[in-house]
Amino acid sequence: MPKSSFFNVSLLLLILLHCCLLSSSSSDLEALLNFKSTVDSTGKLNSWNSTTDHCKWTGVSCIKNRVTRLVLENIELTGSIEQLVSLTELRVLSLKHNHFSGPIPNLSNLTALKLLFLSHNQFSGEFPASVISLSRLYRLDLSFNNFSGEIPPSLSHLTHLLTLRLESNRFSGLIPNINLSDLQDFNVSGNNLNGQIPNSLSEFPESVFNQNPSLCGAPLLKCTKLSSDPTKPDGAKASNPETVPSSPTTIHGNNKTTTTTNSTTRISTVALVAIILGDVIILTFVSLLLYCCFWRQYTEKAKKTSKVLEGEKIVYSSNPYPTTTAQNNQSQEKGKMVFFEGTRRFELEDLLRASAEMLGKGGFGTAYKAVLEDGNEVAVKRLKDAVTVAGKKEFEQQMEVLGRLRHSNLVSLKAYYFAREEKLLVYEYMPNGSLFWLLHGNRGPGRTPLDWTTRLKIAAGAARGVAFIHNSCKTLKLTHGDIKSTNVLLDRSGNARVSDFGLSIFAPAQTVAKSNGYRAPEVIDGRKHTQKSDVYSFGVLLLEILTGKCPNLVETGHSGNAVDLPRWVQSVVREEWTAEVFDLELMRYKNIEEEMVGLLQIAMACTAAVVDHRPKMGHAVKMIEEIRSGGGGGGSESSPCNDGINSAVDSPCLSEDTCGGTISQ
């Protein structure tokens, strides 16, 4: 083909593509204008006119000039929503608290729809069957309408569904066995449903099933056996809540009433005494038998428990300095506890006597919680033998620098102990565990998700802690060196406190070079750790908060290849599916999309491959604080579990290998 012909064909294709985009955009505009003309009788949509850009109209958001979000709540709109079915790129549709009526039109063209809120209207008819085809749907709210008929079992096809609200309608029949593993927000109260609640929904509270008089089964009253009810059409069988009679049984027949009483049978005194003695003997024998069995199990369990507790004790060297001759002892200085200002004093022997439990293992050693005899709690890190220290002076100089760092978002170093065979660091104890445990621990049923407000608070606190380290000593240019979610702890007030800072100076070369998902590319290549590599690690931490994924390897799902978290996020964002990045647990909160995108942009800037393109930590702090103060949308929904952190128990023992392997997308 001649070059001129090839050029003409390419130009024609570009023109056709442009025309298609313009056509799609104009069809969205036409659909919105037609919708306004039929539903806006009160003139609330006065900004909607053909002379302005429709993407700037009230309640309308666009991507590439296509309408992706339509939020029109509580503005007295009436009529049908038929005109909206041509908005094929729509991802969010919320029409709550209006006066729409009639059946829901066919929504099967809205294949990108993820959030659908139609509550508090007058919609009628049966459950909209077309909704079942919306495979990307996360939230569905049809509550407070006039829907009738049965709830379809095919709802189980919506595998991503987190919210299903159908309360205060006129649905009837049985509740289908909806098996949705991610379902968190469910309600069918205030309908005409009957029969037994399926086991897949029995873990939800009683309140979500109330005001359905014929429902039974957990969590409501137990169901009786199915029995024919002649009062129901077609001899339908009804399963009713179990009731307990409160009066003696009476039998009516031939106009006579026979009441069973114990007065018709008289038992002799001798027989009564014999029955009582027999019961006592049998009960005594059974009690002895059970006692013997359970006592044996208890003693065995106690032995095992004592072994476990014994294994969790801190295994300090009873003589932490070398056992040598008297002459050598005189020439070598014995180890001693060195305390920083404001720390309650204690001796090494106090730590040896303290009850202790292991908190976790890290790259530099094992951490323990120690409870001293006076009740004071501290965290003790026992450094690994592989930690390289040139000498006592070098170690003391570094500890002196770290011990002076005091900030509300840092875990303070209280004391240290140095000897040739034992090196201990004593920190203040953080009772609410780590960010790692809050994000990844206890995944599955019964888990309390980490809400968005708390995640943003932790991100800001950790950023302030790292920024303080970077700015605390201009001449030394201190770095953290090991930023990760296991090193972001939470105090009693739920504030983020950064720990384990400044220890990377003692790490062996092979440890620093090894990638654990947080290391900057230049550090993996063997270059020296810098403040900008700290920024990269912090950016990975932000991505972990946003995605809920461990930052080692993420399976792409396309080719099956595993990539690190920053590259996976970049690939998803390039394909313009930014919403797919965010943790599914965050989809339950409304109006936080702009804030999440704002934090995502900060994280991507921090994880830039080019070192000079990364911001300083101080700048990152300002950007994060501006997200909630007004620069990132401001109108986010308050999270329902802000106080959950304050009631958290001690974090279980966690290892850095907990996130090993790949995580499928």
C-alpha positions as CSV (number, residue, x, y, z in Angstrom):
1,M,0.0,0.0,0.0
2,P,1.4,3.4,-0.9
3,K,2.3,5.7,2.0
4,S,-0.2,8.3,1.0
5,S,-3.0,5.7,1.0
6,F,-1.9,4.4,4.4
7,F,-1.9,7.9,5.8
8,N,-5.4,8.5,4.4
9,V,-6.7,5.4,5.9
10,S,-5.2,6.2,9.3
11,L,-6.6,9.7,9.2
12,L,-10.0,8.4,8.3
13,L,-9.9,6.0,11.3
14,L,-9.0,8.8,13.6
15,I,-11.8,11.0,12.3
16,L,-14.3,8.1,12.7
17,L,-13.0,7.5,16.3
18,H,-13.4,11.2,17.1
19,C,-16.9,11.2,15.6
20,C,-17.8,8.2,17.7
21,L,-16.6,10.0,20.9
22,L,-18.5,13.1,20.0
23,S,-21.6,11.1,19.2
24,S,-21.4,9.3,22.5
25,S,-20.9,12.6,24.4
26,S,-23.8,14.2,22.5
27,S,-26.1,11.2,23.3
28,D,-25.3,11.7,27.0
29,L,-26.2,15.3,26.7
30,E,-29.4,14.5,24.9
31,A,-30.3,11.9,27.5
32,L,-29.8,14.3,30.4
33,L,-31.9,17.0,28.8
34,N,-34.7,14.6,28.1
35,F,-34.5,13.3,31.7
36,K,-34.7,16.9,33.0
37,S,-37.7,17.8,30.9
38,T,-39.7,14.8,32.2
39,V,-38.7,14.8,36.0
40,D,-37.9,18.3,37.0
41,S,-41.3,19.9,37.5
42,T,-40.0,22.2,40.3
43,G,-37.0,23.6,38.4
44,K,-34.3,22.4,40.8
45,L,-32.0,21.5,37.9
46,N,-31.7,25.1,36.6
47,S,-28.0,24.7,35.8
48,W,-28.9,22.0,33.2
49,N,-29.1,23.8,29.8
50,S,-27.7,23.1,26.4
51,T,-25.5,26.3,26.4
52,T,-23.2,25.0,29.2
53,D,-20.9,21.9,29.5
54,H,-23.0,19.1,30.8
55,C,-20.1,17.7,32.8
56,K,-20.3,20.8,35.0
57,W,-24.0,20.5,35.8
58,T,-25.2,19.9,39.3
59,G,-24.7,16.3,40.3
60,V,-22.9,15.2,37.1
61,S,-19.3,14.0,36.8
62,C,-17.5,12.9,33.7
63,I,-14.5,11.1,32.5
64,K,-13.4,11.9,28.9
65,N,-16.6,13.8,28.4
66,R,-18.7,10.7,29.2
67,V,-21.1,10.8,32.2
68,T,-19.8,8.4,34.9
69,R,-21.5,9.7,38.0
70,L,-25.0,11.1,38.5
71,V,-26.0,12.1,42.1
72,L,-29.4,13.8,42.4
73,E,-30.7,13.4,46.0
74,N,-33.6,15.0,47.8
75,I,-34.7,17.5,45.1
76,E,-38.3,16.4,44.5
77,L,-37.8,14.8,41.1
78,T,-40.8,12.8,39.8
79,G,-41.7,10.4,37.0
80,S,-39.6,7.7,35.4
81,I,-35.8,7.2,35.0
82,E,-36.2,5.6,31.5
83,Q,-34.0,8.3,29.9
84,L,-30.9,7.4,31.9
85,V,-30.5,3.9,30.4
86,S,-28.4,5.3,27.5
87,L,-25.7,6.6,29.9
88,T,-23.6,3.5,29.3
89,E,-20.5,4.7,31.1
90,L,-22.4,5.4,34.3
91,R,-20.6,4.0,37.4
92,V,-22.5,5.7,40.2
93,L,-26.3,6.5,40.2
94,S,-27.9,7.9,43.3
95,L,-31.5,9.2,43.2
96,K,-32.4,8.8,46.9
97,H,-35.2,10.8,48.6
98,N,-37.1,11.8,45.5
99,H,-40.6,10.9,44.1
100,F,-39.8,8.6,41.2
101,S,-42.5,6.0,40.5
102,G,-43.3,3.1,38.2
103,P,-41.2,0.0,37.5
104,I,-37.4,0.2,37.1
105,P,-36.5,0.2,33.3
106,N,-34.0,-2.2,31.8
107,L,-30.6,-1.3,33.1
108,S,-28.6,-4.0,31.4
109,N,-26.8,-1.4,29.2
110,L,-25.2,0.1,32.3
111,T,-22.5,-2.5,32.5
112,A,-20.0,-0.2,34.3
113,L,-22.4,0.6,37.2
114,K,-21.0,-0.1,40.6
115,L,-23.1,1.9,43.0
116,L,-27.0,2.1,42.7
117,F,-29.0,4.0,45.3
118,L,-32.8,4.3,44.6
119,S,-34.1,4.4,48.2
120,H,-37.0,6.5,49.5
121,N,-38.9,6.8,46.3
122,Q,-42.2,5.3,45.0
123,F,-40.8,2.7,42.6
124,S,-43.1,-0.3,42.1
125,G,-43.3,-3.6,40.3
126,E,-41.3,-6.7,40.9
127,F,-37.6,-6.8,41.6
128,P,-35.8,-5.3,38.5
129,A,-34.4,-8.4,36.8
130,S,-32.0,-6.4,34.7
131,V,-30.0,-5.5,37.9
132,I,-28.8,-9.2,38.0
133,S,-26.7,-8.5,34.8
134,L,-24.7,-5.7,36.4
135,S,-21.8,-7.8,37.4
136,R,-19.7,-4.9,38.7
137,L,-22.2,-3.8,41.2
138,Y,-20.9,-3.3,44.8
139,R,-23.8,-1.5,46.4
140,L,-27.6,-1.9,45.8
141,D,-30.1,0.0,47.8
142,L,-33.8,-0.3,46.8
143,S,-35.2,0.3,50.3
144,F,-38.3,2.4,51.1
145,N,-40.2,1.8,47.9
146,N,-43.2,-0.2,46.8
147,F,-41.6,-3.2,45.1
148,S,-43.5,-6.5,45.4
149,G,-43.1,-10.1,44.4
150,E,-40.3,-12.4,45.4
151,I,-36.6,-11.7,45.9
152,P,-34.8,-13.6,43.1
153,P,-32.2,-16.3,44.0
154,S,-30.1,-15.1,41.1
155,L,-28.8,-12.2,43.3
156,S,-26.0,-14.7,44.1
157,H,-24.6,-13.9,40.7
158,L,-23.6,-10.4,41.9
159,T,-20.4,-11.7,43.4
160,H,-18.9,-8.3,44.3
161,L,-22.0,-7.1,46.2
162,L,-21.2,-5.5,49.6
163,T,-24.6,-3.9,50.2
164,L,-28.1,-5.2,49.6
165,R,-30.9,-3.0,51.1
166,L,-34.5,-4.1,50.4
167,E,-36.2,-3.0,53.6
168,S,-39.6,-1.3,53.8
169,N,-41.1,-2.7,50.5
170,R,-43.8,-5.3,49.9
171,F,-41.6,-8.3,48.9
172,S,-43.2,-11.6,49.7
173,G,-42.3,-15.3,49.7
174,L,-39.2,-17.0,50.9
175,I,-35.8,-15.4,51.4
176,P,-33.5,-17.1,48.8
177,N,-30.3,-18.7,49.8
178,I,-28.1,-15.7,48.8
179,N,-24.5,-16.9,49.1
180,L,-22.3,-13.7,48.8
181,S,-19.1,-14.0,50.7
182,D,-18.4,-10.2,50.7
183,L,-21.9,-9.1,51.8
184,Q,-21.6,-6.7,54.7
185,D,-24.7,-4.5,54.7
186,F,-28.0,-6.5,54.4
187,N,-31.6,-5.6,55.3
188,V,-35.0,-7.1,54.4
189,S,-37.0,-5.8,57.3
190,G,-40.5,-4.4,56.9
191,N,-41.7,-6.7,54.1
192,N,-44.1,-9.7,53.8
193,L,-41.5,-12.4,53.7
194,N,-42.2,-15.8,55.2
195,G,-40.5,-19.2,55.9
196,Q,-37.1,-20.0,57.3
197,I,-34.1,-17.6,57.1
198,P,-31.3,-19.4,55.1
199,N,-28.2,-20.3,56.9
200,S,-26.1,-18.1,54.6
201,L,-27.8,-15.0,56.1
202,S,-28.3,-16.2,59.7
203,E,-25.2,-14.4,61.0
204,F,-26.8,-11.0,60.4
205,P,-28.5,-9.4,63.4
206,E,-32.2,-9.8,64.2
207,S,-33.0,-6.2,63.3
208,V,-32.5,-6.8,59.5
209,F,-35.3,-9.3,59.5
210,N,-37.9,-7.6,61.8
211,Q,-41.4,-6.7,60.7
212,N,-41.8,-9.9,58.7
213,P,-44.4,-11.7,60.9
214,S,-44.0,-15.1,59.2
215,L,-40.2,-15.3,59.2
216,C,-38.5,-17.8,61.5
217,G,-35.1,-19.4,62.1
218,A,-31.8,-17.9,63.4
219,P,-31.4,-15.1,64.5
220,L,-35.3,-15.1,65.1
221,L,-37.3,-17.8,66.8
222,K,-36.9,-21.4,65.8
223,C,-39.2,-22.8,63.1
224,T,-41.6,-25.6,63.8
225,K,-41.9,-28.6,61.5
226,L,-43.8,-27.9,58.2
227,S,-47.5,-28.5,58.6
228,S,-50.4,-28.1,56.2
229,D,-52.4,-25.0,56.8
230,P,-55.9,-25.3,55.3
231,T,-56.5,-21.6,55.6
232,K,-53.8,-20.9,53.0
233,P,-54.6,-21.3,49.3
234,D,-53.5,-24.5,47.5
235,G,-52.8,-26.1,50.8
236,A,-49.6,-24.2,51.3
237,K,-47.4,-25.3,54.0
238,A,-46.4,-22.8,56.6
239,S,-43.4,-22.8,58.9
240,N,-44.2,-20.8,62.0
241,P,-42.1,-19.6,64.9
242,E,-42.0,-22.1,67.8
243,T,-44.3,-21.1,70.7
244,V,-44.3,-22.6,74.2
245,P,-47.7,-23.1,76.0
246,S,-48.1,-21.4,79.3
247,S,-51.2,-23.4,80.6
248,P,-52.0,-27.1,81.2
249,T,-52.9,-29.1,78.1
250,T,-56.7,-29.4,77.6
251,I,-58.4,-31.8,75.2
252,H,-61.8,-31.0,73.8
253,G,-64.1,-33.7,72.4
254,N,-67.9,-34.5,72.5
255,N,-68.5,-31.2,74.3
256,K,-66.4,-32.5,77.3
257,T,-63.1,-31.2,78.5
258,T,-60.6,-33.6,80.0
259,T,-57.7,-32.0,81.9
260,T,-54.7,-34.1,82.7
261,T,-53.6,-33.7,86.3
262,N,-51.4,-35.6,88.6
263,S,-54.3,-36.1,91.0
264,T,-55.6,-39.2,89.1
265,T,-52.5,-41.2,90.1
266,R,-51.3,-41.6,93.6
267,I,-47.7,-42.7,94.3
268,S,-46.8,-44.4,97.5
269,T,-44.3,-42.8,99.8
270,V,-41.9,-45.8,99.6
271,A,-41.9,-45.7,95.8
272,L,-41.2,-42.0,95.8
273,V,-38.2,-42.4,98.2
274,A,-36.8,-45.2,96.0
275,I,-37.0,-43.0,92.9
276,I,-35.3,-40.1,94.6
277,L,-32.5,-42.3,95.9
278,G,-32.0,-43.9,92.5
279,D,-31.7,-40.5,90.9
280,V,-29.1,-39.3,93.5
281,I,-27.0,-42.5,93.0
282,I,-27.1,-42.1,89.2
283,L,-26.2,-38.4,89.2
284,T,-23.3,-39.0,91.7
285,F,-21.9,-41.7,89.5
286,V,-22.2,-39.6,86.3
287,S,-20.6,-36.6,88.1
288,L,-17.6,-38.6,89.2
289,L,-17.1,-40.0,85.7
290,L,-17.2,-36.6,84.1
291,Y,-14.9,-35.2,86.8
292,C,-12.3,-37.8,86.1
293,C,-12.4,-37.3,82.3
294,F,-12.3,-33.5,82.4
295,W,-9.7,-33.3,85.1
296,R,-7.3,-35.5,83.0
297,Q,-7.9,-33.2,80.0
298,Y,-7.4,-30.1,82.1
299,T,-4.1,-31.2,83.6
300,E,-2.8,-32.2,80.1
301,K,-3.9,-28.8,78.7
302,A,-2.3,-27.0,81.7
303,K,1.0,-28.7,81.0
304,K,0.9,-27.7,77.3
305,T,-0.1,-24.1,78.2
306,S,2.8,-23.9,80.7
307,K,5.2,-25.1,78.0
308,V,3.9,-22.5,75.6
309,L,4.2,-19.7,78.1
310,E,7.6,-20.9,79.1
311,G,8.6,-20.8,75.4
312,E,7.3,-17.2,75.1
313,K,9.5,-15.9,77.9
314,I,12.4,-13.6,77.0
315,V,15.4,-15.9,76.7
316,Y,18.1,-13.5,77.9
317,S,21.6,-14.6,78.6
318,S,21.9,-15.0,82.4
319,N,25.4,-13.5,82.0
320,P,25.2,-11.1,79.0
321,Y,29.0,-10.4,79.0
322,P,31.6,-13.0,78.3
323,T,32.5,-15.5,81.0
324,T,36.3,-15.2,81.2
325,T,39.1,-15.1,83.7
326,A,39.1,-12.4,86.4
327,Q,41.9,-10.6,84.6
328,N,39.8,-10.4,81.4
329,N,36.7,-9.2,83.4
330,Q,38.8,-6.3,84.8
331,S,39.9,-5.3,81.3
332,Q,36.4,-5.6,79.7
333,E,33.6,-3.3,80.7
334,K,30.5,-5.2,81.8
335,G,27.1,-4.4,80.1
336,K,24.7,-2.1,81.9
337,M,21.3,-0.5,81.3
338,V,21.5,3.0,79.9
339,F,18.4,5.2,80.4
340,F,17.2,8.3,78.6
341,E,15.7,11.3,80.3
342,G,12.2,10.8,81.8
343,T,12.4,6.9,81.9
344,R,11.6,5.0,85.1
345,R,14.8,3.1,86.1
346,F,15.1,-0.6,86.4
347,E,17.9,-3.2,86.1
348,L,18.5,-6.1,83.7
349,E,17.5,-8.4,86.5
350,D,14.0,-6.8,86.5
351,L,13.7,-7.7,82.8
352,L,14.8,-11.2,83.5
353,R,12.1,-11.6,86.2
354,A,9.4,-9.9,84.1
355,S,6.6,-11.9,82.6
356,A,6.9,-11.5,78.8
357,E,5.3,-12.5,75.5
358,M,6.7,-12.3,72.0
359,L,5.1,-9.6,69.8
360,G,6.8,-10.4,66.5
361,K,10.0,-11.0,64.6
362,G,11.6,-8.5,62.3
363,G,14.7,-7.9,60.2
364,F,16.7,-6.6,63.1
365,G,15.5,-8.9,65.9
366,T,12.6,-10.2,68.0
367,A,10.2,-7.9,70.0
368,Y,8.7,-8.8,73.3
369,K,6.2,-7.2,75.7
370,A,7.6,-7.2,79.2
371,V,5.5,-6.5,82.3
372,L,7.8,-5.4,85.2
373,E,7.0,-6.3,88.8
374,D,5.7,-2.7,89.4
375,G,3.2,-3.2,86.6
376,N,5.1,-1.0,84.1
377,E,4.8,-2.3,80.5
378,V,7.7,-1.9,78.0
379,A,8.6,-3.3,74.6
380,V,12.0,-5.0,74.4
381,K,13.8,-5.6,71.1
382,R,16.5,-8.2,71.2
383,L,18.8,-7.5,68.3
384,K,19.9,-10.4,66.1
385,D,23.4,-11.8,66.3
386,A,23.7,-10.9,62.6
387,V,23.3,-7.2,63.3
388,T,26.7,-5.7,62.7
389,V,28.1,-3.3,65.3
390,A,31.7,-2.1,64.9
391,G,32.0,-1.5,68.6
392,K,30.4,-0.3,71.7
393,K,31.2,3.4,71.0
394,E,29.6,3.3,67.6
395,F,26.5,1.7,69.1
396,E,26.3,4.2,72.0
397,Q,26.6,7.2,69.6
398,Q,23.7,5.9,67.4
399,M,21.6,5.2,70.5
400,E,22.3,8.6,71.9
401,V,21.0,10.2,68.7
402,L,17.9,8.0,68.5
403,G,17.1,8.4,72.2
404,R,16.8,12.1,71.9
405,L,14.1,11.9,69.2
406,R,10.8,12.7,70.9
407,H,7.6,13.2,68.9
408,S,3.9,12.3,69.3
409,N,4.2,10.1,66.2
410,L,7.3,8.2,67.2
411,V,7.8,5.3,69.5
412,S,10.3,6.6,72.1
413,L,13.5,4.7,72.8
414,K,13.6,4.5,76.6
415,A,16.8,2.6,77.3
416,Y,19.3,0.2,75.9
417,Y,21.7,-2.5,77.0
418,F,25.0,-3.4,75.3
419,A,27.3,-6.3,75.8
420,R,29.2,-8.4,73.3
421,E,26.7,-11.3,73.4
422,E,23.5,-9.3,74.1
423,K,22.1,-6.1,72.7
424,L,18.6,-4.9,73.9
425,L,16.6,-1.9,73.1
426,V,13.7,-0.8,75.4
427,Y,10.8,1.2,73.9
428,E,7.5,2.4,75.3
429,Y,4.8,-0.2,74.7
430,M,2.1,0.4,72.1
431,P,-1.1,-1.5,73.2
432,N,-3.1,-1.4,69.9
433,G,-0.8,-3.4,67.7
434,S,0.4,-2.5,64.2
435,L,-1.1,-1.2,61.0
436,F,-0.2,-4.5,59.4
437,W,-2.5,-6.4,61.7
438,L,-5.4,-3.9,61.2
439,L,-5.1,-4.2,57.4
440,H,-4.4,-7.9,57.0
441,G,-5.2,-9.7,60.2
442,N,-8.4,-11.7,60.7
443,R,-9.5,-11.5,57.1
444,G,-12.9,-13.3,56.7
445,P,-16.2,-13.5,58.5
446,G,-16.4,-11.5,61.7
447,R,-13.6,-9.1,60.7
448,T,-14.1,-5.4,61.5
449,P,-12.8,-3.6,58.5
450,L,-10.4,-0.7,58.9
451,D,-12.5,2.4,58.0
452,W,-11.4,5.2,55.7
453,T,-11.2,7.9,58.4
454,T,-8.9,5.8,60.5
455,R,-6.7,4.9,57.5
456,L,-6.3,8.6,56.6
457,K,-5.5,9.5,60.2
458,I,-2.8,6.7,60.4
459,A,-1.3,7.9,57.0
460,A,-1.0,11.5,58.2
461,G,0.4,10.5,61.6
462,A,3.0,8.2,60.1
463,A,4.0,10.9,57.6
464,R,4.5,13.4,60.4
465,G,6.7,10.9,62.3
466,V,8.9,10.2,59.3
467,A,9.2,13.9,58.4
468,F,10.3,14.6,62.0
469,I,13.1,12.1,61.7
470,H,14.2,13.6,58.4
471,N,14.2,17.2,59.8
472,S,15.5,16.5,63.3
473,C,19.2,16.8,62.5
474,K,20.2,18.7,59.3
475,T,23.9,17.7,59.5
476,L,23.3,13.9,59.9
477,K,20.3,13.7,57.5
478,L,18.8,10.9,59.5
479,T,16.7,8.2,57.8
480,H,14.3,5.6,59.0
481,G,15.6,2.9,56.8
482,D,12.8,0.3,57.3
483,I,9.4,1.9,56.7
484,K,6.6,-0.8,56.6
485,S,3.2,-1.5,58.1
486,T,4.6,-3.7,60.9
487,N,6.7,-0.6,62.0
488,V,3.6,1.7,62.2
489,L,2.1,1.0,65.7
490,L,-0.9,2.5,67.4
491,D,-1.0,4.0,70.9
492,R,-4.0,3.9,73.3
493,S,-5.6,6.9,71.5
494,G,-5.3,5.2,68.1
495,N,-2.5,7.6,67.0
496,A,0.1,6.3,64.6
497,R,3.6,5.9,66.1
498,V,6.6,5.0,63.9
499,S,9.0,2.5,65.4
500,D,12.4,0.8,64.6
501,F,13.8,4.0,63.1
502,G,17.6,4.4,62.6
503,L,18.5,0.7,63.0
504,S,19.3,0.1,59.3
505,I,22.8,1.4,60.0
506,F,23.5,-1.9,61.8
507,A,22.0,-4.1,59.1
508,P,24.2,-6.5,57.1
509,A,24.6,-5.6,53.4
510,Q,22.6,-8.6,52.2
511,T,19.7,-7.6,54.4
512,V,19.5,-4.1,53.0
513,A,19.7,-5.2,49.4
514,K,17.0,-7.8,49.9
515,S,13.6,-6.6,48.6
516,N,10.6,-7.0,50.9
517,G,8.2,-4.9,48.8
518,Y,9.0,-1.6,50.4
519,R,12.6,-1.1,49.2
520,A,13.3,1.7,46.7
521,P,14.8,0.6,43.3
522,E,18.1,2.3,44.0
523,V,18.4,0.5,47.4
524,I,17.7,-2.9,45.8
525,D,20.5,-2.1,43.3
526,G,22.9,-1.7,46.2
527,R,23.0,2.1,46.6
528,K,23.0,3.8,50.0
529,H,19.7,4.4,51.8
530,T,18.6,8.0,51.7
531,Q,15.7,10.2,52.8
532,K,14.3,9.9,49.2
533,S,14.3,6.1,49.5
534,D,12.4,6.5,52.8
535,V,9.8,8.5,50.7
536,Y,9.5,5.6,48.3
537,S,8.9,3.2,51.1
538,F,6.3,5.5,52.6
539,G,4.6,5.7,49.2
540,V,4.3,1.9,49.2
541,L,2.8,2.1,52.7
542,L,0.2,4.5,51.4
543,L,-0.6,2.1,48.5
544,E,-1.0,-0.7,51.1
545,I,-3.5,1.4,53.0
546,L,-5.5,2.2,49.8
547,T,-5.5,-1.3,48.3
548,G,-5.5,-3.6,51.3
549,K,-2.8,-5.7,49.6
550,C,0.5,-6.8,51.0
551,P,3.2,-4.9,49.1
552,N,5.5,-7.8,48.0
553,L,4.0,-9.4,44.9
554,V,0.6,-8.9,43.3
555,E,-0.6,-11.2,40.5
556,T,-1.8,-9.1,37.5
557,G,-4.5,-11.5,36.5
558,H,-3.8,-10.9,32.7
559,S,-0.6,-12.7,32.1
560,G,-0.3,-14.3,35.5
561,N,3.0,-12.5,36.1
562,A,3.6,-11.1,39.5
563,V,4.8,-7.5,40.0
564,D,5.4,-5.3,43.0
565,L,2.5,-3.2,44.3
566,P,3.6,0.2,42.8
567,R,3.9,-1.3,39.2
568,W,0.5,-3.0,39.6
569,V,-1.2,0.2,40.6
570,Q,0.4,2.1,37.8
571,S,-0.8,-0.5,35.3
572,V,-4.3,-0.3,36.5
573,V,-4.4,3.5,36.5
574,R,-3.0,3.6,33.0
575,E,-6.0,1.5,31.9
576,E,-8.3,4.1,33.5
577,W,-9.8,1.6,36.0
578,T,-8.6,3.6,39.0
579,A,-11.5,2.4,41.1
580,E,-10.3,-1.2,40.8
581,V,-7.2,-0.2,42.8
582,F,-9.1,0.5,46.1
583,D,-9.7,-2.0,48.8
584,L,-13.1,-3.6,48.6
585,E,-13.6,-2.9,52.3
586,L,-13.7,0.8,51.5
587,M,-16.6,0.5,49.1
588,R,-19.0,0.5,52.0
589,Y,-18.3,4.2,52.7
590,K,-19.9,6.9,50.6
591,N,-18.5,10.1,49.2
592,I,-14.9,9.3,49.8
593,E,-13.8,8.7,46.2
594,E,-12.1,12.1,45.8
595,E,-10.2,11.7,49.0
596,M,-9.0,8.2,48.0
597,V,-7.9,9.4,44.6
598,G,-6.1,12.3,46.3
599,L,-4.1,9.9,48.5
600,L,-3.5,7.7,45.5
601,Q,-1.9,10.6,43.7
602,I,0.4,11.3,46.6
603,A,1.4,7.6,46.9
604,M,2.2,7.5,43.1
605,A,4.3,10.6,43.4
606,C,6.2,9.1,46.4
607,T,6.9,5.9,44.5
608,A,8.3,7.6,41.4
609,A,11.1,5.6,39.8
610,V,13.3,8.7,39.4
611,V,14.6,9.8,42.8
612,D,14.4,13.5,42.2
613,H,10.7,13.3,41.2
614,R,9.7,12.2,44.7
615,P,8.5,14.9,47.1
616,K,10.2,15.6,50.4
617,M,8.4,14.1,53.5
618,G,7.4,17.5,54.7
619,H,5.6,18.2,51.5
620,A,3.9,14.8,51.6
621,V,2.6,15.7,55.1
622,K,1.0,18.9,53.8
623,M,-0.6,17.1,50.9
624,I,-2.1,14.4,53.1
625,E,-3.4,17.0,55.6
626,E,-5.0,19.0,52.8
627,I,-7.1,16.0,51.7
628,R,-9.5,16.2,54.6
629,S,-9.1,19.9,55.5
630,G,-10.6,21.0,52.2
631,G,-8.4,20.1,49.3
632,G,-9.8,16.6,48.7
633,G,-13.5,16.7,48.7
634,G,-14.3,17.4,52.3
635,G,-17.8,15.9,52.3
636,S,-16.8,12.3,53.1
637,E,-19.1,10.1,55.2
638,S,-18.0,9.7,58.7
639,S,-16.8,6.1,59.3
640,P,-18.9,3.9,61.6
641,C,-16.1,2.4,63.6
642,N,-13.8,5.3,64.5
643,D,-13.7,4.2,68.1
644,G,-12.9,0.6,67.3
645,I,-9.2,1.1,67.6
646,N,-9.4,2.3,71.2
647,S,-10.9,-1.1,72.3
648,A,-8.4,-3.2,70.4
649,V,-6.7,-5.9,72.4
650,D,-3.0,-6.7,72.3
651,S,-1.9,-7.6,68.8
652,P,-1.1,-11.3,68.3
653,C,2.4,-12.4,67.4
654,L,3.1,-11.5,63.8
655,S,6.0,-12.3,61.5
656,E,7.2,-10.4,58.5
657,D,6.6,-13.5,56.5
658,T,2.8,-13.4,57.0
659,C,2.4,-11.7,53.6
660,G,4.6,-14.2,51.8
661,G,3.7,-15.4,48.3
662,T,1.5,-13.7,45.7
663,I,-1.9,-12.1,46.1
664,S,-4.3,-12.6,43.2
665,Q,-6.1,-9.6,41.9
